[in-house]
Amino acid sequence: MPIYEYECTDCQHTFEAMQKMTDAPLEECPACHQKSLKKLISAAGFRLKGSGWYATDFKNSGKVDKTATPPCATGTCPAACGSE
């Protein structure tokens, strides 16, 4: 559920409220009890930055490295392990 930020235009009280996106905006200020709230636009508190999971896990977008040597070419084929 998103967290919305509100400000009262009468007493300048600001607060946050967790609401569903389909809920109607709040109208009454909890501090002065006037119907003078406005919903503020604020930045989200979530940011993908740095060397997190995206850079390490999905950097190649699932592409196969065709230059890598397959295990059988190096003599360590899993299928040949039990056939000595």
Sequence and secondary structure as in RCSB ss.txt:
>XXXX:A:sequence
MPIYEYECTDCQHTFEAMQKMTDAPLEECPACHQKSLKKLISAAGFRLKGSGWYATDFKNSGKVDKTATPPCATG
TCPAACGSE
>XXXX:A:secstr
  EEEEEETTT  EEEEE  TTS    S TTT  S EEEE    S    SSSHHHHHSTTTT   TTS  GGGGT
  GGGTT  
